[in-house]
């Protein structure tokens, strides 16, 4: 298929229910990664996709998988999925599953989630009832495999999403154990935000003659993200966050350094009658899900988050990202502000910088190649 001639999702010859779902969801034109990955995956090729968070990678592999399975007569085997998607975190696994369910709503396919932090017995029951697409984290998948509750001999479609976040020693060992249960003949897609040597080594091990797709990362998007910073003492920061949130009617995410900071700031904002929720590592999975649901539904104005939410979560229409604390790495700053200005939209990023963080701010500017505008509190 000539990707240069592709202009619309209909050009991929996807099933009509998928095209209808795309239209209902407001997806008008394929993104750059979708333009190249969908035809390759539909044709049965392995794919190595390197593209930044928010580029549309999930839909790039979800649509071909749904199209492939939707064309087959449903042949469910209890506990034996046909497609397996591996993700590094519970939040990302849940988000990926929601994309499959959104697009595949009109297809006779079942998408299940298997990850830690969610009830194991419920996952075992769901597998026994039948599953076509399984999205999971490595640890829980191994637990289910070892217990005889999961069988992967029919999983001829494999996706590793955000692979660069899973490449520690434990994951590589887990991947080897999972791969031993997979059929030798399978189609594999490996997605990553970075093209590290380790990612490429893993691709050589798992992929067969892959189509390599690398979308040049926009480390910053100055034309779409209005980036500003305010120099302020640490004690003044909560007051400035409250002013920033009052100054917008749109949804916002505020990033803080620690779990304690998240709860402390949330308490301050609630006393100021600003409805917020928190998401961090000390909250249970159920509490995180409720917080995200409330945020997506507009019941709270802002989400206060540690960097657990900096990657993987896809929440639309976020117009403002506030960094109450600067992250240690420039890459984390990029991932944080990448929560806004998604899918071609505009957004704003505000960073509060105390005297001890000014060197870090300069290092971030050097890394991203962009001078962040310094403004005073009156700009809020």
N, C-alpha and C positions, 0 to 999 in steps of 0.2 A: 504494500500500500504506500502510495506517495504521500508522505506526511505534509509536504508543501502544499498539497491540494486540499488539505483538511481545514474546514472553517467552522464546522458545527458538529455537535455530538451525533447528529443523524448520519454524518458521513462515515461513522464507525460501523454502521449496520448492526447496532445493538438491538436487542429485543424491544418491541414497542412499549411494554410496561416500564422498562428502564428509562426510555426516552420521556415517557409521561412523568415519571418520578423526578427526572432532572428538570423538566419544565415546571412542575409544581414547586420544586425547591428553589427556583430562580436561577438555575445554572444555565447561562446563555451560551458561553463560548468555552471550549476546552482551554485549560492553562497550558503552559509550555511543556510541563512534564507529562500531562495527560495526552497532549498531541503526539508525543513520541512513544510513551509507554503502552497506551491502550492498544494500538495496532500490533505491537510486538507481542503482547500477552495474548491477545485474541488469536494470533496466528500460532500460538503454542511455544514461543521462544522463551528462554530464560532471560531475565532482565536484571541489570545492576543500575539502580536509579539513585543518583546523587543530586539532591535538591534540598533547599532550605525548608524549615518548618513553615507551614502556611502556603506551600506552593501547590497543594492539591494532590499529594502523593497517595493518600488513602483512597480517594475516588479513582485514581489511576490504576490501582490493582483491584479494587472492589468491583468496579463495573465489569471488567473482563471475567472475573470469577463468577459473578452473578449471571452473566450472559452464558458462560459455558455450562453451568449447572442448570440454568433455567431451560436450556435446550435439550437436556437429558430427561428421560422419563424418571420421575422420582423413585429412587431405589434406596430407601433408608435402611441402614443396618444399625441396630442399637449400639450406641457408644462408638460408632465408626464414622467419623467425619470424612468428607471428600476433600475439603479444603481446611488447612491449618494456618493460622496467622499468629506469629509470636511477637509479643510486645514487651518492653522492659518494665512497665508499671501497670498497676491496677487501673489508674485513671485513663491511661492511653488505651488499654484493652477495652474498657467500657466505651470509650469514645469511638474506637474502630467498629465495635459491634453495632453501635447506634447508626453508623454510616451504612453498614450492610443492611440493617433493618429498614432504614429510610428508603434506600434505593430499591430494595427487594421486597417491599411490602406486598406487591401484587403477585409475587412469585411463590410457588409452593415449596419454599425453602426455610429451614430453621437455622437460626444463628444463635449459638450459645457462648457464654463466657466462662472460662475456668481460670481463676487466679486467686492468690492468697488474699486474706482479708474479707472474703465473702464466704458464706456457709458452704462447707464442703459437701454435706449431705444433700443440699439442694442441687449442687452441681452434678453429683452422681445420679440423682433422680432425673435431671434434665438430659443427661447423656443417655440414660436407659430408654427414655421416651423417644429418642431419635435426634440426630443432629447432622446437618449438612456442612455448616461452616462453624469452625471452632476457633475462638480468639482467646488466647491465654498467655500467661506468664510462665517462664520455664520451670520454676520451682513447683507450682501446683500441677503442671502437666506431668512432671516426673512422679509426683506423689500419686496421681491417678493411674499412671502407667504401672507403677510398682504394685498398686493395690488391685490391679486387674480390672479397673473400672473404665479404662480408656484403651481403645485399639486404633492404631493408625495405619493399618495395612492398606486402607482404601484412600489415604490422604495423598492423592497424586498432585495436589496443588499446595505449595508451601510458600509463605511470605514471612520474611524477617523484617519487621518495621522498626525504625529508629535503631538500626543494628549497631551504630556507633556508641550507643548508650549501654550496650550489653556485652561489650568485648573485654570483660575481665576474665581472670582465670576460671572462676566458678561457672560463668556462662559458657565458656568454650567447652568445659567438661559436660555441662548440662546439654548443650547442643549435640555433642557426640552421642550421649545417651538417647536423646530424642530421635536423632537421625537413624539410629539402629532399628527403630520401630517403623520407619517410613519406607515405602516402596522404593526400590532402586530407580525405577523409571518414573520420574515426576518432573513437573514444571516448577521452577523456583524463581521467586523475585526477592531481591535484597534491596531494601531502601535505607538510605542513610543521609543525614544532613551534612556529613563531611566525607572526604575521600582519603581517609588516613591509610597508611600502609597496612594496618591491621585489617581494616575493612576490605581492602583489595585482596589480602591474603585469604580471608574468609570466603570472599567471592570465588577465588580460584578453587577452593575446596568444594564448595556447594553448587556452583553454577556450571552448566554445560554450554559452551559456546554462547555466552550471554550477549545480548544487545546492551552495550554500555551507554547510558544516558547521563549526561552531567549538565545540569542547568546552572549557569554561572550565578553564584550567590550574590544577592544584593545585601551587603553587610549593613548598609543603611539605605533609606529611601528618603532623602531630604525633601523631595518634591511632594511626597505623600505623608510623611510624618514630620510634624512641626516639633522640633526638639529644642527644649529650653531647660535652663537650670537656674536655681536660686541659691545663693550662698546664705546659709542660716545656721545658727547654733543648734546643737542637737535638741535642746529643750524646746526650741521653737517649732520643730518639725511637725508634731501632731496638729498644732494650730494651723499651719500652712496646708497640711493635707485636708483639713476640714474646709478651709477656704477654697481650695481647688475643687473639691467635690460640690460645694455649694454653687460654684461658678459654672457648672455644667448640668444639663438635664440628662445627659447620656450616661451609659454605663461605663464604669471605670474599674481598673484593677490597680491596687496599691501593693507594691512589693516591699517587704521588710526582710531583715537579716535573720531573725530567729523566731521560733514558735512563740516564745514569751512576748516578743515585740508585737506579733500579730494579735494576740489576745489583749495586750495592754492598749494598743491603738484602737481596736474594735470597741473596747469599753469606753474610751474617750469619745469616739465618734457617736456611739449610741447615746451618750449623755448629751450630745449636741443635736439629738433628734435626727441623726443621719443613719439610715438603715443599712447595715453592712453584715456580711458573713465572713467567716475565716476558713481557710483551707491550709492545713499543714500536717506534718507527720504524726502529731499526737492525737489527731482526730480519727475516729473510727471510719471505716469505709462508708458505713451508712450515713454518718454525719457529713462526710465530704460530699456524698451524692445529694443529700438534702440541701447542702449549701449551694452546690452548683445548680440544682433545679430551681432554687429560689432566685438565684442570680439570673439564670436564663429566662425565667418567667417574669422578671422585672419586679419581684417582691422586695428586693433589696437593691440599693443604688450602686454598691461597690463590693468588691471581693478583696479581702485583705489576705495576701498569700506570701508564703515563703517560696523559694525557688523550685519546690516540688511542682509548682504550676507553671514554671517558665517555659516548659517545652511539652509538646504533645497534646495539650488541651486545645480544642478548636471551638471557641465561643465567638459567635458572630457579633458584629455591630458594637464592638468595644471602641469607643472614640478617644479614651484617655488612659494612659498608663502613667502611674506615679511611682517613682523610685524614692521611697522615704529614706532608704539607705542605699549607698552605692554597692554594687556587687564587687567581688574581688577580681573578676575576670571580665575583659571587654566582651568576650563571646557571650557571657551571661547577660550583659547589658543588651546586646543585640537580640537575644532570645526573648528577653523581657519586653522590649518595646515592640517586638514582632507580634505581640498579642493584638495590636491595633493595625489599622491600614491593611487589612487582609482583603484578598480578592479584588484588588484594584481600588479600594476605597481609601479615604483620607483618615488621618488620626493625629493625635498629639501625644507627646511624651514629656513629662516634667520630672526633673531630678532635683532633689534637695541635697545640698552638699555642704557639710560642715568643714571647718578648717583642716581637720585631719584627713579629709577625703579629697582635697583639691588635687593632690598628686595623682590619685586614682582617676579622677575626671580627665586630667590631661592625657593619661595613658590610654583611656578609652577613646578620646578624640584622635590620638595618633593612630590607634588601631583601625578605627572606622574611617579615617581620612575625612573627617567632617568636623567643623568647629561648631560646638553647641552654643546657642545664643544664651548669654547671661542676662537675666532680667531681675527686677526687684520685686518684693512681695506685692507691691501695688498692681502688678500685672495680673494678679489673680482676680 
